Amino acid sequence: MLDAAFLRLWTGMTASGLATWALPFILGLAVLDKTLSPAALGVVLATRTIGFLVAVPVGGVLADRYSRRAVVLWSGLIAAGASPVIAVGSVPLMAVAAAVVGVGQGACRPAFQALVAEVVTVERRQRANAAMTLSVRVTTLVAPGLTALLATVVDTGWLLAGTGLLWLVAALLPPAGSAEPAAQATRPRLVSEFTEGVREARRHPWFMAGLGALAAVIFTGYSATGVALPLLSGSEAVLAAALTAYTAGALAGALIIARWRPKRQGWAALAGLACYGFAPLSLLVDLGPAVVVAAYVLTGIGIELFNVPWFTATQREVRPELLARVSSLDFLVSYGLAPLGLALIAPAIDAYGTTAVLAGCAVICFAAPAVAAVVPSSRHFGRSLESSGEPRRR
């Protein structure tokens, strides 16, 4: 994985991930030092999410229509220019700037995902995707302390300007891909082109089944992690230990899947996704902090045993000229449902009780991947040589 082009791509994606993660943390520090109100924080983060969700499908279409490298460049430049503005204006101006940052973030995600398939050869993509997710997890583990340390030296305005520099790295550093966009005299509308990506996704039953399972797990298990854990952990120490355990488990999972090639990779990945059910289950059974921490380690391992083969299979099986659009559908569904689940789980707990909601979340997390595994092509996340009688697309 020491190829120069991949290292440039990896560094650019890492910079974009760090900038994405840093914004809510830095704004949280601004709330602590009374320069930003909690209500304003919610508005700014909500507008960033809206910008992201609007830009993801558009970015997918543009990354298939034009050069993926060009889409990364302009998306990063947009986010870089808007990031410092968040620090210098009123709340309405901050919200607009955050929305623009969200647009840059959303537009670059499918382009980055498709660029991996252009820069990395087929046989090395699983290790490449594992390296990508390792950078995300290391950032999540190390960056809070580093950012808090920097906050003792500079104010939050300079930290926000620093995220703009990270976006510049994300924009300028990645290499050019190998694919050339097909020349067309006329182009259909964006909606029509995105719909073409949806049709391509529907050609792959394993993808639709896996995406449905992922959506169900995010809507329930992720919400339990984000809302129920702080409510039920009992102390800051247990909360911090559980979240750290999740990240440590994800690091371990990425290291495992970088080299492990299960015979039935789709089933193995879906089994990993089902491990998310242990998060709400550990809060339900109340067997002590050690069980909660162990469950979150297992959850972290499982999510990367799913993520890496999932991305690799998508890059392998989907037609190259439609890869960014299919990836944007993936991000749109998974990221789009996350805020909705987070908003609904606390009222659901108030209405139906903790036991019923956590039990329901656990059952869905275990059952949804099992249902997806019933789809024949889910066994291998693609057409197997045995079942199709023809080689897989490379």
Contacts in CASP RR format, 6 or more apart in sequence:
PFRMAT RR
TARGET T0000
AUTHOR 0000-0000-0000
METHOD contacts of the structure
MODEL  1
MLDAAFLRLWTGMTASGLATWALPFILGLAVLDKTLSPAALGVVLATRTI
GFLVAVPVGGVLADRYSRRAVVLWSGLIAAGASPVIAVGSVPLMAVAAAV
VGVGQGACRPAFQALVAEVVTVERRQRANAAMTLSVRVTTLVAPGLTALL
ATVVDTGWLLAGTGLLWLVAALLPPAGSAEPAAQATRPRLVSEFTEGVRE
ARRHPWFMAGLGALAAVIFTGYSATGVALPLLSGSEAVLAAALTAYTAGA
LAGALIIARWRPKRQGWAALAGLACYGFAPLSLLVDLGPAVVVAAYVLTG
IGIELFNVPWFTATQREVRPELLARVSSLDFLVSYGLAPLGLALIAPAID
AYGTTAVLAGCAVICFAAPAVAAVVPSSRHFGRSLESSGEPRRR
1 7 0 8 1.000
1 124 0 8 1.000
1 127 0 8 1.000
1 128 0 8 1.000
1 131 0 8 1.000
3 119 0 8 1.000
3 120 0 8 1.000
4 175 0 8 1.000
5 119 0 8 1.000
5 175 0 8 1.000
6 119 0 8 1.000
6 120 0 8 1.000
6 128 0 8 1.000
8 173 0 8 1.000
8 174 0 8 1.000
8 175 0 8 1.000
9 112 0 8 1.000
9 115 0 8 1.000
9 116 0 8 1.000
9 119 0 8 1.000
9 174 0 8 1.000
9 175 0 8 1.000
10 128 0 8 1.000
10 131 0 8 1.000
10 132 0 8 1.000
10 135 0 8 1.000
11 169 0 8 1.000
11 173 0 8 1.000
12 169 0 8 1.000
12 170 0 8 1.000
12 173 0 8 1.000
12 174 0 8 1.000
13 112 0 8 1.000
13 132 0 8 1.000
13 135 0 8 1.000
13 170 0 8 1.000
13 174 0 8 1.000
14 135 0 8 1.000
14 136 0 8 1.000
14 139 0 8 1.000
15 166 0 8 1.000
15 167 0 8 1.000
15 169 0 8 1.000
15 170 0 8 1.000
15 173 0 8 1.000
16 76 0 8 1.000
16 79 0 8 1.000
16 105 0 8 1.000
16 108 0 8 1.000
16 112 0 8 1.000
16 166 0 8 1.000
16 167 0 8 1.000
16 170 0 8 1.000
17 135 0 8 1.000
17 136 0 8 1.000
17 139 0 8 1.000
17 166 0 8 1.000
17 170 0 8 1.000
18 139 0 8 1.000
18 143 0 8 1.000
18 166 0 8 1.000
19 79 0 8 1.000
19 83 0 8 1.000
19 163 0 8 1.000
19 164 0 8 1.000
19 166 0 8 1.000
19 167 0 8 1.000
19 170 0 8 1.000
20 105 0 8 1.000
21 139 0 8 1.000
21 140 0 8 1.000
21 143 0 8 1.000
22 143 0 8 1.000
22 147 0 8 1.000
22 159 0 8 1.000
22 163 0 8 1.000
22 166 0 8 1.000
23 45 0 8 1.000
23 48 0 8 1.000
23 83 0 8 1.000
23 86 0 8 1.000
23 98 0 8 1.000
23 101 0 8 1.000
23 160 0 8 1.000
23 163 0 8 1.000
24 45 0 8 1.000
25 143 0 8 1.000
25 144 0 8 1.000
25 147 0 8 1.000
26 147 0 8 1.000
26 151 0 8 1.000
26 156 0 8 1.000
26 157 0 8 1.000
26 159 0 8 1.000
26 160 0 8 1.000
26 163 0 8 1.000
27 36 0 8 1.000
27 41 0 8 1.000
27 44 0 8 1.000
27 45 0 8 1.000
27 86 0 8 1.000
27 156 0 8 1.000
28 36 0 8 1.000
28 41 0 8 1.000
29 147 0 8 1.000
29 148 0 8 1.000
29 151 0 8 1.000
29 156 0 8 1.000
29 159 0 8 1.000
30 36 0 8 1.000
30 41 0 8 1.000
30 156 0 8 1.000
31 37 0 8 1.000
31 38 0 8 1.000
31 41 0 8 1.000
33 156 0 8 1.000
35 156 0 8 1.000
36 156 0 8 1.000
40 91 0 8 1.000
40 94 0 8 1.000
43 91 0 8 1.000
43 94 0 8 1.000
43 95 0 8 1.000
44 86 0 8 1.000
44 91 0 8 1.000
44 94 0 8 1.000
44 95 0 8 1.000
44 98 0 8 1.000
45 98 0 8 1.000
47 95 0 8 1.000
47 96 0 8 1.000
47 98 0 8 1.000
47 99 0 8 1.000
48 98 0 8 1.000
48 99 0 8 1.000
48 101 0 8 1.000
48 102 0 8 1.000
48 105 0 8 1.000
49 102 0 8 1.000
49 335 0 8 1.000
49 339 0 8 1.000
50 99 0 8 1.000
51 99 0 8 1.000
51 100 0 8 1.000
51 102 0 8 1.000
51 103 0 8 1.000
51 106 0 8 1.000
52 102 0 8 1.000
52 103 0 8 1.000
52 104 0 8 1.000
52 105 0 8 1.000
52 106 0 8 1.000
52 335 0 8 1.000
53 106 0 8 1.000
53 332 0 8 1.000
53 335 0 8 1.000
53 336 0 8 1.000
54 103 0 8 1.000
55 75 0 8 1.000
55 102 0 8 1.000
55 103 0 8 1.000
55 104 0 8 1.000
55 105 0 8 1.000
55 106 0 8 1.000
55 107 0 8 1.000
56 106 0 8 1.000
56 107 0 8 1.000
56 109 0 8 1.000
56 110 0 8 1.000
56 328 0 8 1.000
56 331 0 8 1.000
56 332 0 8 1.000
56 335 0 8 1.000
57 190 0 8 1.000
57 194 0 8 1.000
57 325 0 8 1.000
57 328 0 8 1.000
57 329 0 8 1.000
57 332 0 8 1.000
58 107 0 8 1.000
58 190 0 8 1.000
59 71 0 8 1.000
59 75 0 8 1.000
59 106 0 8 1.000
59 107 0 8 1.000
59 108 0 8 1.000
59 110 0 8 1.000
59 111 0 8 1.000
59 324 0 8 1.000
59 328 0 8 1.000
60 71 0 8 1.000
60 107 0 8 1.000
60 110 0 8 1.000
60 111 0 8 1.000
60 114 0 8 1.000
60 194 0 8 1.000
60 324 0 8 1.000
60 325 0 8 1.000
60 327 0 8 1.000
60 328 0 8 1.000
61 190 0 8 1.000
61 193 0 8 1.000
61 194 0 8 1.000
61 324 0 8 1.000
61 325 0 8 1.000
61 328 0 8 1.000
62 71 0 8 1.000
62 107 0 8 1.000
62 111 0 8 1.000
62 324 0 8 1.000
63 71 0 8 1.000
63 110 0 8 1.000
63 111 0 8 1.000
63 114 0 8 1.000
63 324 0 8 1.000
63 325 0 8 1.000
63 328 0 8 1.000
64 114 0 8 1.000
64 181 0 8 1.000
64 193 0 8 1.000
64 321 0 8 1.000
64 322 0 8 1.000
64 323 0 8 1.000
64 324 0 8 1.000
64 325 0 8 1.000
65 181 0 8 1.000
65 187 0 8 1.000
65 193 0 8 1.000
66 181 0 8 1.000
67 176 0 8 1.000
67 177 0 8 1.000
67 181 0 8 1.000
68 111 0 8 1.000
68 112 0 8 1.000
68 114 0 8 1.000
68 115 0 8 1.000
68 118 0 8 1.000
68 177 0 8 1.000
68 179 0 8 1.000
68 324 0 8 1.000
69 111 0 8 1.000
69 115 0 8 1.000
69 174 0 8 1.000
69 175 0 8 1.000
69 176 0 8 1.000
69 177 0 8 1.000
71 107 0 8 1.000
71 108 0 8 1.000
71 111 0 8 1.000
71 324 0 8 1.000
72 108 0 8 1.000
72 111 0 8 1.000
72 112 0 8 1.000
72 115 0 8 1.000
72 170 0 8 1.000
72 171 0 8 1.000
72 174 0 8 1.000
73 171 0 8 1.000
73 172 0 8 1.000
74 107 0 8 1.000
74 171 0 8 1.000
75 103 0 8 1.000
75 104 0 8 1.000
75 105 0 8 1.000
75 106 0 8 1.000
75 107 0 8 1.000
75 108 0 8 1.000
75 111 0 8 1.000
75 171 0 8 1.000
76 104 0 8 1.000
76 108 0 8 1.000
76 167 0 8 1.000
76 168 0 8 1.000
76 170 0 8 1.000
76 171 0 8 1.000
77 167 0 8 1.000
77 168 0 8 1.000
77 171 0 8 1.000
78 100 0 8 1.000
78 101 0 8 1.000
78 103 0 8 1.000
78 104 0 8 1.000
78 107 0 8 1.000
79 100 0 8 1.000
79 101 0 8 1.000
79 102 0 8 1.000
79 103 0 8 1.000
79 104 0 8 1.000
79 105 0 8 1.000
79 108 0 8 1.000
79 164 0 8 1.000
79 167 0 8 1.000
79 170 0 8 1.000
79 171 0 8 1.000
80 164 0 8 1.000
80 165 0 8 1.000
80 167 0 8 1.000
80 168 0 8 1.000
80 171 0 8 1.000
81 100 0 8 1.000
81 164 0 8 1.000
81 167 0 8 1.000
82 97 0 8 1.000
82 98 0 8 1.000
82 100 0 8 1.000
82 101 0 8 1.000
83 97 0 8 1.000
83 101 0 8 1.000
83 160 0 8 1.000
83 161 0 8 1.000
83 162 0 8 1.000
83 163 0 8 1.000
83 164 0 8 1.000
83 167 0 8 1.000
84 157 0 8 1.000
84 160 0 8 1.000
84 161 0 8 1.000
84 162 0 8 1.000
84 164 0 8 1.000
85 93 0 8 1.000
85 94 0 8 1.000
85 97 0 8 1.000
85 100 0 8 1.000
86 94 0 8 1.000
86 97 0 8 1.000
86 98 0 8 1.000
86 101 0 8 1.000
86 160 0 8 1.000
87 156 0 8 1.000
87 157 0 8 1.000
87 160 0 8 1.000
87 161 0 8 1.000
88 157 0 8 1.000
101 167 0 8 1.000
106 331 0 8 1.000
108 170 0 8 1.000
109 327 0 8 1.000
109 328 0 8 1.000
109 331 0 8 1.000
110 324 0 8 1.000
110 325 0 8 1.000
110 327 0 8 1.000
110 328 0 8 1.000
110 331 0 8 1.000
111 324 0 8 1.000
112 174 0 8 1.000
113 311 0 8 1.000
113 314 0 8 1.000
113 315 0 8 1.000
113 323 0 8 1.000
113 324 0 8 1.000
113 327 0 8 1.000
114 315 0 8 1.000
114 320 0 8 1.000
114 323 0 8 1.000
114 324 0 8 1.000
114 327 0 8 1.000
115 174 0 8 1.000
115 177 0 8 1.000
116 125 0 8 1.000
116 128 0 8 1.000
116 129 0 8 1.000
116 132 0 8 1.000
116 311 0 8 1.000
116 315 0 8 1.000
117 125 0 8 1.000
117 315 0 8 1.000
117 320 0 8 1.000
117 323 0 8 1.000
118 177 0 8 1.000
118 178 0 8 1.000
118 179 0 8 1.000
119 175 0 8 1.000
119 177 0 8 1.000
119 178 0 8 1.000
120 128 0 8 1.000
122 316 0 8 1.000
122 394 0 8 1.000
125 312 0 8 1.000
125 315 0 8 1.000
125 316 0 8 1.000
126 257 0 8 1.000
126 258 0 8 1.000
126 261 0 8 1.000
126 308 0 8 1.000
126 309 0 8 1.000
126 312 0 8 1.000
127 258 0 8 1.000
127 259 0 8 1.000
129 307 0 8 1.000
129 308 0 8 1.000
129 311 0 8 1.000
129 312 0 8 1.000
129 315 0 8 1.000
130 254 0 8 1.000
130 255 0 8 1.000
130 257 0 8 1.000
130 258 0 8 1.000
130 304 0 8 1.000
130 308 0 8 1.000
131 258 0 8 1.000
132 311 0 8 1.000
133 250 0 8 1.000
133 254 0 8 1.000
133 304 0 8 1.000
133 307 0 8 1.000
133 308 0 8 1.000
134 251 0 8 1.000
134 254 0 8 1.000
134 255 0 8 1.000
134 258 0 8 1.000
137 247 0 8 1.000
137 250 0 8 1.000
137 251 0 8 1.000
137 254 0 8 1.000
137 304 0 8 1.000
138 251 0 8 1.000
140 247 0 8 1.000
141 244 0 8 1.000
141 247 0 8 1.000
141 248 0 8 1.000
141 251 0 8 1.000
147 159 0 8 1.000
150 159 0 8 1.000
151 159 0 8 1.000
179 320 0 8 1.000
179 321 0 8 1.000
182 321 0 8 1.000
187 193 0 8 1.000
188 196 0 8 1.000
193 325 0 8 1.000
194 325 0 8 1.000
194 328 0 8 1.000
196 322 0 8 1.000
196 325 0 8 1.000
197 322 0 8 1.000
197 325 0 8 1.000
197 326 0 8 1.000
197 329 0 8 1.000
198 325 0 8 1.000
198 329 0 8 1.000
200 318 0 8 1.000
200 319 0 8 1.000
200 322 0 8 1.000
200 325 0 8 1.000
200 326 0 8 1.000
201 207 0 8 1.000
201 208 0 8 1.000
201 211 0 8 1.000
201 318 0 8 1.000
201 326 0 8 1.000
201 329 0 8 1.000
202 208 0 8 1.000
204 317 0 8 1.000
204 318 0 8 1.000
204 377 0 8 1.000
204 382 0 8 1.000
205 375 0 8 1.000
205 376 0 8 1.000
205 377 0 8 1.000
205 378 0 8 1.000
206 266 0 8 1.000
206 313 0 8 1.000
206 317 0 8 1.000
206 375 0 8 1.000
206 377 0 8 1.000
206 378 0 8 1.000
206 380 0 8 1.000
206 381 0 8 1.000
206 382 0 8 1.000
207 313 0 8 1.000
207 314 0 8 1.000
207 317 0 8 1.000
207 318 0 8 1.000
207 326 0 8 1.000
209 371 0 8 1.000
209 372 0 8 1.000
209 373 0 8 1.000
209 374 0 8 1.000
209 375 0 8 1.000
209 378 0 8 1.000
210 270 0 8 1.000
210 310 0 8 1.000
210 369 0 8 1.000
210 372 0 8 1.000
210 378 0 8 1.000
211 329 0 8 1.000
211 330 0 8 1.000
211 333 0 8 1.000
211 334 0 8 1.000
212 333 0 8 1.000
212 368 0 8 1.000
212 372 0 8 1.000
213 270 0 8 1.000
213 273 0 8 1.000
213 368 0 8 1.000
213 369 0 8 1.000
213 371 0 8 1.000
213 372 0 8 1.000
214 273 0 8 1.000
214 306 0 8 1.000
214 310 0 8 1.000
214 330 0 8 1.000
214 333 0 8 1.000
214 334 0 8 1.000
215 333 0 8 1.000
215 334 0 8 1.000
215 337 0 8 1.000
216 364 0 8 1.000
216 365 0 8 1.000
216 368 0 8 1.000
217 273 0 8 1.000
217 274 0 8 1.000
217 276 0 8 1.000
217 277 0 8 1.000
217 364 0 8 1.000
217 365 0 8 1.000
217 368 0 8 1.000
217 369 0 8 1.000
218 334 0 8 1.000
218 337 0 8 1.000
218 338 0 8 1.000
218 341 0 8 1.000
219 337 0 8 1.000
219 338 0 8 1.000
219 340 0 8 1.000
219 341 0 8 1.000
219 364 0 8 1.000
220 280 0 8 1.000
220 341 0 8 1.000
220 360 0 8 1.000
220 361 0 8 1.000
220 364 0 8 1.000
220 365 0 8 1.000
221 276 0 8 1.000
221 277 0 8 1.000
221 279 0 8 1.000
221 280 0 8 1.000
221 361 0 8 1.000
221 364 0 8 1.000
221 365 0 8 1.000
222 276 0 8 1.000
222 338 0 8 1.000
222 341 0 8 1.000
222 342 0 8 1.000
223 338 0 8 1.000
223 341 0 8 1.000
223 342 0 8 1.000
223 344 0 8 1.000
223 345 0 8 1.000
223 361 0 8 1.000
224 279 0 8 1.000
224 280 0 8 1.000
224 283 0 8 1.000
224 345 0 8 1.000
224 358 0 8 1.000
224 361 0 8 1.000
225 246 0 8 1.000
225 279 0 8 1.000
225 296 0 8 1.000
225 299 0 8 1.000
226 342 0 8 1.000
227 342 0 8 1.000
227 345 0 8 1.000
227 346 0 8 1.000
227 349 0 8 1.000
228 280 0 8 1.000
228 283 0 8 1.000
228 345 0 8 1.000
228 349 0 8 1.000
228 354 0 8 1.000
228 357 0 8 1.000
228 358 0 8 1.000
228 361 0 8 1.000
229 239 0 8 1.000
229 242 0 8 1.000
229 243 0 8 1.000
229 279 0 8 1.000
229 283 0 8 1.000
230 239 0 8 1.000
231 346 0 8 1.000
231 349 0 8 1.000
232 283 0 8 1.000
232 354 0 8 1.000
233 239 0 8 1.000
233 242 0 8 1.000
233 283 0 8 1.000
233 289 0 8 1.000
233 292 0 8 1.000
237 289 0 8 1.000
238 289 0 8 1.000
238 292 0 8 1.000
238 293 0 8 1.000
241 289 0 8 1.000
241 292 0 8 1.000
241 293 0 8 1.000
242 292 0 8 1.000
242 293 0 8 1.000
242 296 0 8 1.000
243 296 0 8 1.000
245 293 0 8 1.000
245 294 0 8 1.000
245 296 0 8 1.000
245 297 0 8 1.000
246 279 0 8 1.000
246 296 0 8 1.000
246 297 0 8 1.000
246 299 0 8 1.000
246 300 0 8 1.000
247 300 0 8 1.000
248 297 0 8 1.000
249 296 0 8 1.000
249 297 0 8 1.000
249 298 0 8 1.000
249 299 0 8 1.000
249 300 0 8 1.000
249 301 0 8 1.000
249 304 0 8 1.000
250 300 0 8 1.000
250 301 0 8 1.000
250 303 0 8 1.000
250 304 0 8 1.000
252 297 0 8 1.000
252 300 0 8 1.000
252 301 0 8 1.000
253 300 0 8 1.000
253 301 0 8 1.000
253 302 0 8 1.000
253 304 0 8 1.000
253 305 0 8 1.000
254 304 0 8 1.000
254 308 0 8 1.000
256 301 0 8 1.000
256 304 0 8 1.000
256 305 0 8 1.000
257 304 0 8 1.000
257 305 0 8 1.000
257 308 0 8 1.000
257 309 0 8 1.000
258 308 0 8 1.000
262 268 0 8 1.000
264 379 0 8 1.000
264 380 0 8 1.000
265 309 0 8 1.000
265 313 0 8 1.000
265 380 0 8 1.000
265 381 0 8 1.000
266 309 0 8 1.000
266 313 0 8 1.000
266 373 0 8 1.000
266 378 0 8 1.000
266 379 0 8 1.000
266 380 0 8 1.000
266 381 0 8 1.000
267 373 0 8 1.000
267 378 0 8 1.000
267 379 0 8 1.000
268 305 0 8 1.000
268 309 0 8 1.000
269 305 0 8 1.000
269 306 0 8 1.000
269 309 0 8 1.000
269 310 0 8 1.000
269 381 0 8 1.000
270 306 0 8 1.000
270 369 0 8 1.000
270 370 0 8 1.000
270 372 0 8 1.000
270 373 0 8 1.000
270 378 0 8 1.000
271 305 0 8 1.000
271 369 0 8 1.000
272 301 0 8 1.000
272 302 0 8 1.000
272 303 0 8 1.000
272 305 0 8 1.000
272 306 0 8 1.000
272 369 0 8 1.000
273 302 0 8 1.000
273 303 0 8 1.000
273 305 0 8 1.000
273 306 0 8 1.000
273 369 0 8 1.000
274 365 0 8 1.000
274 366 0 8 1.000
274 368 0 8 1.000
274 369 0 8 1.000
274 370 0 8 1.000
275 298 0 8 1.000
275 299 0 8 1.000
275 300 0 8 1.000
275 301 0 8 1.000
275 302 0 8 1.000
275 303 0 8 1.000
275 305 0 8 1.000
276 299 0 8 1.000
276 302 0 8 1.000
276 303 0 8 1.000
276 365 0 8 1.000
277 299 0 8 1.000
277 361 0 8 1.000
277 362 0 8 1.000
277 365 0 8 1.000
277 366 0 8 1.000
278 295 0 8 1.000
278 296 0 8 1.000
278 298 0 8 1.000
278 299 0 8 1.000
278 362 0 8 1.000
279 295 0 8 1.000
279 296 0 8 1.000
279 299 0 8 1.000
279 365 0 8 1.000
280 358 0 8 1.000
280 359 0 8 1.000
280 360 0 8 1.000
280 361 0 8 1.000
280 362 0 8 1.000
280 365 0 8 1.000
281 295 0 8 1.000
281 358 0 8 1.000
281 362 0 8 1.000
282 291 0 8 1.000
282 292 0 8 1.000
282 294 0 8 1.000
282 295 0 8 1.000
282 296 0 8 1.000
283 292 0 8 1.000
283 358 0 8 1.000
284 354 0 8 1.000
284 355 0 8 1.000
284 358 0 8 1.000
284 359 0 8 1.000
284 362 0 8 1.000
285 291 0 8 1.000
309 381 0 8 1.000
310 381 0 8 1.000
313 381 0 8 1.000
313 382 0 8 1.000
314 323 0 8 1.000
314 326 0 8 1.000
314 327 0 8 1.000
314 330 0 8 1.000
315 323 0 8 1.000
316 392 0 8 1.000
316 393 0 8 1.000
316 394 0 8 1.000
317 381 0 8 1.000
317 382 0 8 1.000
317 383 0 8 1.000
317 392 0 8 1.000
317 393 0 8 1.000
318 326 0 8 1.000
319 393 0 8 1.000
345 357 0 8 1.000
345 361 0 8 1.000
348 357 0 8 1.000
349 357 0 8 1.000
372 378 0 8 1.000
373 379 0 8 1.000
376 387 0 8 1.000
377 383 0 8 1.000
377 384 0 8 1.000
377 387 0 8 1.000
382 392 0 8 1.000
383 390 0 8 1.000
383 392 0 8 1.000
385 391 0 8 1.000
385 392 0 8 1.000
END
